[in-house]
Amino acid sequence: MMWGWPMMGFGGIGMIFGFIFFIAIIIGVVLLIVWLVRRTGLTDFSISDKQGSRSLDILKERYARGELTKEQYENIKKELIS
């Protein structure tokens, strides 16, 4: 009968350590995913913003070269931004 008491106390501590271990595994997996995403450069999910800013850059270049009038530039810029 005496064997049951120490095992019950150890079982409670073991359960706490098991819970801590389980939480540590979850945190480790999350940190691994964050590290992989940052390493591969997948943090910028807004492709349309990149295309929009590139479109504005092209528009500015065309205006700077004199291919567009100020009115044309303003109209196209307004369409690209909206």
PyMOL commands that set and color helices and strands:
alter all, ss='L'
color gray80, all
select helices_A, chain A and resi 4-40+47-64+70-81
alter helices_A, ss='H'
color red, helices_A
deselect
rebuild
show_as cartoon
